[in-house]
């Protein structure tokens, strides 16, 4: 077998280094907390009816790193390759790595990832070459359920009688700040109980191997240190992620980790403004196009393109199984609300029942979104149809033709958004129709003008 070297020590690279990174993940059916489609190689555990390990489904060819204005670099999601029995999984993985070793591009660093080899040669070619190195035909892929993203926050059963606890960490930054004393809480838990911890692919933390009798004491420490329960976290914040970027990353073009809290606040305010106050979706941000926070899988992705400017990506899925697409190359951070508001309005008007923001953007397509944005005028400069008032005139002096049934002739007037909201609140307070309150207010104003003139 070509992946076995009897006269030298592993690894199979021999005297050569593998160009670029080679990322691997392992998960179980239905659990996409590892962002498996973004990995070079992913193994999905396959068990029998009693839960015994039988083998693995294999994905390969994912990768998100790219370079602005270099069309030969691009984000790509992994392909379904094959199924492999548990006893053969090591040899199958070696065959995949050896295929990249021998057939991958070693001349161009930007073209050195496994995703480019599979994209250039095709999935069928890749399967045939891997089978050649593996020494036997590849078994067909096993059926899988739909993927879901899980963050495992809060108290969870570990499966062996013990518990684990998931803590949400904004952008992976463990710190004490105001009433939020995360560093203090973790230090106290480790010093008292010496519990192991795991960092998750979403920058959160899992404390595990917790005996059930310790739960009340540990929960007391978390409460005292201001650690929010998972249900108290705004979902827009809970499912967001950013890379470190400035000042710690030498590749960063602009900010990411330090600005995303304010960006999320502004997104939430925009959603509230257009009547989507309960909406949330996956937001990810990076300070450069290398994609370390995996923005190309997000429903709304920000990719640093210039100082204080971002490329905007739309249309990833809530469970990170589909690539987003770029809709705008460079949006200044100060123009964020003006850019997002019409997209959110379009989403509100045309979404299907229970449709997520990412699925909506994918369904309608970027051209439809661009067309709507082009024709949209903000409520800051005009009043949209929802905020227009019909004012009744009963004196018959209108130039408009009266309705065939007779009665009131209705004219439409427009007011600014903030005035409309004040009228609506006042009408609710008085228990009157909003048109009546508007008519009374205008009548009073005109009367004062006449008296003064």
Legacy VTK file of the C-alpha trace (Angstrom):
# vtk DataFile Version 3.0
C-alpha trace
ASCII
DATASET POLYDATA
POINTS 453 float
0.000 0.000 0.000
1.385 3.392 -0.974
0.590 4.951 2.402
2.777 2.540 4.386
6.499 3.172 4.753
8.266 0.108 6.181
11.732 1.647 6.123
10.970 4.941 7.854
9.011 6.343 10.718
5.578 7.887 10.194
4.160 10.451 9.409
3.406 9.586 5.825
4.657 12.941 4.598
8.116 11.429 4.716
10.761 14.080 4.164
8.199 16.692 3.058
5.859 18.954 4.966
2.208 19.166 4.002
1.588 22.582 2.424
-0.807 24.797 4.404
-3.127 23.597 7.135
-5.128 20.373 7.125
-8.121 20.573 9.459
-9.987 17.529 10.769
-13.146 17.073 12.832
-15.174 14.196 14.274
-18.877 14.351 15.132
-22.047 12.282 15.451
-25.045 12.292 13.098
-27.113 15.455 13.392
-24.579 17.451 15.438
-22.881 20.176 13.406
-21.334 22.029 16.340
-17.924 21.434 14.672
-18.811 23.190 11.383
-17.939 19.976 9.559
-18.501 21.400 6.076
-15.663 23.867 6.597
-13.046 21.173 7.349
-10.504 19.470 5.090
-11.602 16.126 6.533
-14.563 15.206 8.739
-15.574 11.851 10.174
-19.167 11.188 11.221
-19.620 8.321 13.675
-21.941 5.524 12.504
-23.290 3.101 15.126
-25.655 0.137 15.115
-28.986 -0.094 16.912
-27.307 -0.808 20.243
-24.951 2.145 19.938
-21.858 0.143 19.023
-19.397 1.838 16.676
-19.521 0.396 13.156
-17.642 2.953 11.085
-17.603 6.496 9.769
-19.041 8.617 6.990
-16.255 10.676 5.452
-16.434 14.280 4.205
-13.492 16.031 2.530
-12.616 19.225 0.701
-13.916 22.030 2.888
-12.011 25.227 3.568
-12.819 28.917 3.956
-9.561 30.827 3.541
-9.459 33.247 0.609
-7.870 36.513 -0.516
-9.700 39.660 -1.623
-9.536 40.318 -5.374
-7.988 36.889 -5.993
-10.789 34.958 -7.701
-8.670 31.815 -7.782
-9.072 31.669 -3.989
-12.511 30.897 -2.608
-14.465 29.350 0.234
-15.705 25.803 -0.377
-17.779 23.293 1.571
-16.801 19.646 1.957
-18.188 16.825 -0.206
-19.566 13.453 0.847
-16.813 10.952 -0.012
-17.580 7.482 1.345
-18.282 5.235 4.298
-15.462 3.334 5.972
-15.574 0.522 8.542
-14.033 1.312 11.921
-11.110 -1.082 11.433
-10.135 0.664 8.177
-10.590 4.293 9.162
-6.909 4.950 9.881
-5.844 3.584 6.484
-8.588 5.546 4.736
-7.492 8.805 6.369
-3.890 8.070 5.382
-5.026 7.458 1.801
-6.732 10.877 1.716
-3.684 12.607 3.149
-1.388 10.772 0.725
-3.582 11.823 -2.201
-3.145 15.438 -1.174
0.550 14.864 -0.576
1.191 13.502 -4.062
-1.417 15.331 -6.153
-1.940 18.645 -4.371
-0.341 21.862 -5.596
2.987 22.484 -3.853
4.021 25.373 -6.086
1.450 27.978 -5.062
0.697 28.504 -1.396
-2.698 30.016 -2.194
-3.637 26.881 -4.150
-2.246 24.285 -1.759
-5.359 23.233 0.178
-7.214 19.955 -0.356
-10.338 21.908 -1.398
-8.582 23.136 -4.550
-7.431 19.642 -5.503
-10.989 18.279 -5.250
-12.449 21.338 -6.976
-9.953 21.107 -9.864
-10.008 17.335 -10.359
-13.605 16.578 -9.359
-15.090 14.468 -6.589
-15.219 11.275 -8.669
-11.549 11.580 -9.594
-10.738 12.118 -5.915
-12.708 9.042 -4.845
-10.937 6.909 -7.466
-7.496 8.171 -6.421
-8.208 7.639 -2.722
-9.441 4.102 -3.480
-6.187 3.474 -5.340
-4.154 4.504 -2.295
-6.576 2.721 0.065
-6.172 -0.527 -1.841
-9.868 -1.389 -2.278
-13.132 0.172 -3.469
-14.769 2.811 -1.290
-18.074 1.915 0.330
-21.101 4.139 -0.376
-22.006 6.957 1.985
-24.547 6.052 4.696
-27.808 8.048 5.028
-27.711 10.768 7.670
-30.367 12.873 9.442
-30.516 16.641 9.009
-27.751 18.618 10.648
-28.342 20.962 13.560
-26.094 23.357 15.420
-25.845 22.810 19.193
-23.913 25.033 21.591
-24.530 22.867 24.697
-24.918 25.815 27.047
-26.195 25.343 30.583
-26.394 22.120 32.573
-26.297 18.918 30.526
-26.249 15.185 31.212
-22.854 13.785 30.305
-24.066 10.227 29.720
-22.121 8.485 32.479
-23.995 9.820 35.497
-21.986 13.031 35.628
-22.833 16.515 34.337
-21.212 19.188 32.251
-21.919 22.904 32.083
-21.613 25.095 28.989
-20.710 28.767 29.372
-21.206 31.307 26.594
-18.057 33.394 26.090
-18.386 36.423 23.860
-15.828 35.949 21.072
-13.714 33.634 23.225
-12.508 36.421 25.554
-12.368 35.271 29.197
-12.319 38.346 31.427
-13.696 40.101 34.475
-15.709 43.169 33.501
-18.111 44.949 35.812
-20.570 42.501 37.356
-19.526 39.824 34.845
-16.646 38.011 36.586
-15.988 35.034 34.313
-12.259 34.750 35.012
-12.893 34.806 38.754
-15.600 32.135 38.479
-13.457 29.772 36.424
-10.436 30.235 38.690
-12.525 29.464 41.761
-14.107 26.358 40.204
-10.734 24.975 39.093
-9.012 25.704 42.394
-11.778 24.107 44.455
-12.717 21.136 42.293
-9.950 20.712 39.682
-12.538 20.059 36.972
-11.444 19.653 33.330
-12.589 22.103 30.671
-12.967 22.097 26.894
-13.009 24.996 24.441
-15.674 24.564 21.755
-15.452 25.444 18.035
-17.813 28.329 18.813
-15.396 29.862 21.362
-17.464 28.735 24.333
-16.347 26.660 27.320
-17.546 23.323 28.701
-16.767 22.352 32.302
-17.232 18.587 32.538
-16.960 15.505 34.787
-19.094 17.294 37.401
-20.572 15.080 40.114
-24.284 15.861 40.530
-23.842 16.777 44.197
-21.534 19.639 43.184
-24.137 21.282 40.958
-25.690 23.596 43.616
-22.280 24.846 44.797
-20.956 25.473 41.283
-24.200 27.162 40.283
-23.817 29.398 43.333
-20.353 30.465 42.162
-21.659 31.192 38.664
-24.588 33.217 40.020
-22.364 35.211 42.361
-20.026 36.042 39.483
-22.836 37.226 37.214
-22.729 34.395 34.671
-25.993 34.566 32.715
-28.116 31.515 32.051
-28.366 30.519 28.409
-32.006 31.656 28.256
-31.044 35.188 29.347
-28.605 35.750 26.479
-29.873 37.579 23.404
-29.825 34.861 20.684
-28.240 37.375 18.311
-25.286 37.479 20.719
-25.422 33.806 21.662
-24.904 32.551 18.107
-22.490 35.271 16.954
-18.748 34.847 16.609
-15.751 37.007 15.720
-12.030 36.463 15.215
-9.442 38.323 17.383
-8.287 40.651 14.548
-6.738 43.911 15.752
-4.549 44.401 17.698
-3.310 40.806 18.095
-3.484 39.468 14.517
-0.931 40.688 11.997
-3.206 39.759 9.071
-6.167 41.856 10.208
-7.337 44.618 7.895
-9.835 46.027 10.380
-11.534 45.353 13.713
-13.583 42.279 14.595
-13.650 41.028 18.195
-13.561 44.486 19.741
-16.380 45.921 17.622
-18.822 43.047 17.245
-20.651 43.782 20.545
-21.557 47.253 19.251
-22.335 45.852 15.795
-24.789 43.366 17.300
-26.442 46.153 19.294
-26.900 48.148 16.095
-28.283 45.118 14.249
-30.742 44.527 17.079
-31.807 48.189 16.959
-32.349 47.934 13.188
-34.457 44.813 13.622
-36.561 46.540 16.279
-36.993 49.563 14.023
-38.547 47.509 11.217
-40.701 45.380 13.528
-38.490 42.266 13.809
-37.626 42.663 17.476
-37.822 38.910 18.173
-35.762 37.842 15.169
-32.266 36.404 15.398
-29.787 34.711 13.074
-26.140 33.648 12.873
-23.756 36.622 12.590
-20.017 36.107 12.151
-17.249 38.630 11.636
-13.576 38.534 10.661
-11.031 41.286 10.274
-9.680 39.824 7.021
-10.748 37.316 4.327
-8.953 34.318 5.869
-12.226 33.421 7.553
-11.074 32.278 10.995
-14.525 32.865 12.543
-16.081 31.099 9.528
-18.186 34.062 8.293
-18.796 32.385 4.925
-21.097 29.855 6.641
-23.113 32.526 8.489
-26.554 33.903 7.676
-24.972 37.366 7.875
-21.210 37.533 7.504
-18.823 40.498 7.856
-15.373 40.165 6.280
-12.848 42.971 6.742
-12.080 44.592 3.384
-10.571 47.951 4.392
-10.092 49.982 7.577
-13.553 50.283 9.172
-15.187 48.627 6.152
-16.532 45.135 5.540
-17.523 42.846 2.715
-21.052 41.571 3.442
-22.095 37.932 2.905
-25.673 36.662 3.019
-27.477 33.341 2.766
-25.678 30.791 4.894
-27.918 28.378 6.782
-28.751 28.522 10.516
-27.005 25.168 10.973
-23.935 25.984 8.856
-24.522 23.566 5.991
-24.476 26.062 3.103
-22.091 28.752 1.898
-23.175 32.370 1.997
-22.573 34.683 -0.978
-21.074 38.193 -1.110
-23.617 40.934 -1.778
-21.441 44.023 -1.230
-17.672 44.439 -1.448
-17.113 47.348 0.916
-19.617 48.751 3.414
-18.252 51.416 5.797
-19.126 50.535 9.364
-20.888 53.899 9.798
-23.261 53.000 6.937
-24.289 49.680 8.449
-27.877 50.607 9.328
-28.538 52.204 5.949
-27.303 49.038 4.235
-29.129 46.491 6.403
-32.481 48.210 6.945
-33.937 47.611 3.454
-32.765 43.984 3.530
-34.525 43.458 6.854
-37.677 45.147 5.502
-37.609 42.870 2.433
-37.200 39.872 4.727
-40.167 40.966 6.835
-42.400 41.515 3.804
-41.548 38.423 1.753
-40.425 35.705 4.152
-42.277 32.403 4.259
-43.706 30.980 7.470
-40.926 30.269 9.994
-38.280 30.973 7.348
-34.893 31.968 8.735
-33.047 35.036 7.499
-30.330 32.968 5.831
-32.810 30.643 4.134
-34.784 33.660 2.904
-31.696 35.291 1.384
-30.757 32.003 -0.285
-34.269 31.464 -1.641
-34.902 34.904 -3.130
-31.327 35.390 -4.334
-28.969 38.323 -4.190
-30.317 39.996 -7.334
-33.810 40.244 -5.860
-32.330 41.696 -2.680
-30.302 44.234 -4.655
-33.350 45.261 -6.671
-35.402 45.825 -3.526
-32.579 47.793 -1.899
-32.247 49.997 -5.000
-35.939 50.927 -4.910
-36.132 51.302 -1.134
-36.373 54.616 0.637
-35.702 54.710 4.344
-38.325 55.739 6.852
-35.856 58.417 7.868
-36.497 60.259 4.577
-40.040 59.194 3.775
-42.837 57.209 5.305
-43.369 53.668 4.149
-46.826 52.423 3.342
-47.292 50.852 6.738
-46.905 54.247 8.415
-49.194 56.252 6.106
-52.422 57.627 7.502
-55.816 57.821 5.813
-57.612 60.998 6.926
-61.349 61.224 6.301
-63.024 64.310 4.778
-66.797 64.583 5.183
-67.468 67.931 3.511
-67.443 66.715 -0.060
-64.912 69.264 -1.317
-62.456 66.709 -2.567
-61.384 66.539 -6.196
-61.298 62.769 -5.804
-64.342 60.861 -6.912
-66.379 59.596 -3.976
-66.718 55.851 -3.516
-69.597 54.290 -5.445
-71.273 53.364 -2.187
-71.231 56.999 -1.083
-69.912 58.165 2.276
-66.442 59.316 3.168
-63.807 60.446 0.740
-60.390 59.386 2.084
-57.162 61.235 1.455
-53.727 59.861 2.317
-51.121 61.989 4.047
-47.630 61.063 5.194
-45.867 61.837 8.461
-42.378 61.063 9.699
-41.876 57.765 11.428
-41.342 59.200 14.916
-44.524 61.317 14.605
-46.502 58.279 13.532
-45.283 56.372 16.580
-46.268 59.271 18.867
-49.726 59.379 17.265
-50.113 55.645 17.691
-49.133 55.821 21.369
-51.470 58.755 22.017
-54.354 57.003 20.238
-53.812 53.947 22.411
-53.713 56.115 25.538
-56.995 57.837 24.619
-58.638 54.706 23.285
-59.395 56.391 19.944
-58.701 55.451 16.312
-55.387 56.870 15.152
-57.078 58.731 12.282
-59.311 60.528 14.798
-56.360 61.628 16.912
-54.484 62.776 13.790
-57.508 64.703 12.514
-58.030 66.398 15.897
-54.353 67.341 16.132
-54.257 68.801 12.623
-57.570 70.632 13.170
-56.283 72.187 16.395
-53.060 73.254 14.710
-54.859 74.848 11.742
-57.223 76.671 14.072
-54.291 78.188 15.951
-52.673 79.241 12.675
-55.866 81.027 11.586
-56.254 82.743 14.936
-52.653 83.908 14.833
-52.933 85.146 11.230
LINES 1 454
453 0 1 2 3 4 5 6 7 8 9 10 11 12 13 14 15 16 17 18 19 20 21 22 23 24 25 26 27 28 29 30 31 32 33 34 35 36 37 38 39 40 41 42 43 44 45 46 47 48 49 50 51 52 53 54 55 56 57 58 59 60 61 62 63 64 65 66 67 68 69 70 71 72 73 74 75 76 77 78 79 80 81 82 83 84 85 86 87 88 89 90 91 92 93 94 95 96 97 98 99 100 101 102 103 104 105 106 107 108 109 110 111 112 113 114 115 116 117 118 119 120 121 122 123 124 125 126 127 128 129 130 131 132 133 134 135 136 137 138 139 140 141 142 143 144 145 146 147 148 149 150 151 152 153 154 155 156 157 158 159 160 161 162 163 164 165 166 167 168 169 170 171 172 173 174 175 176 177 178 179 180 181 182 183 184 185 186 187 188 189 190 191 192 193 194 195 196 197 198 199 200 201 202 203 204 205 206 207 208 209 210 211 212 213 214 215 216 217 218 219 220 221 222 223 224 225 226 227 228 229 230 231 232 233 234 235 236 237 238 239 240 241 242 243 244 245 246 247 248 249 250 251 252 253 254 255 256 257 258 259 260 261 262 263 264 265 266 267 268 269 270 271 272 273 274 275 276 277 278 279 280 281 282 283 284 285 286 287 288 289 290 291 292 293 294 295 296 297 298 299 300 301 302 303 304 305 306 307 308 309 310 311 312 313 314 315 316 317 318 319 320 321 322 323 324 325 326 327 328 329 330 331 332 333 334 335 336 337 338 339 340 341 342 343 344 345 346 347 348 349 350 351 352 353 354 355 356 357 358 359 360 361 362 363 364 365 366 367 368 369 370 371 372 373 374 375 376 377 378 379 380 381 382 383 384 385 386 387 388 389 390 391 392 393 394 395 396 397 398 399 400 401 402 403 404 405 406 407 408 409 410 411 412 413 414 415 416 417 418 419 420 421 422 423 424 425 426 427 428 429 430 431 432 433 434 435 436 437 438 439 440 441 442 443 444 445 446 447 448 449 450 451 452
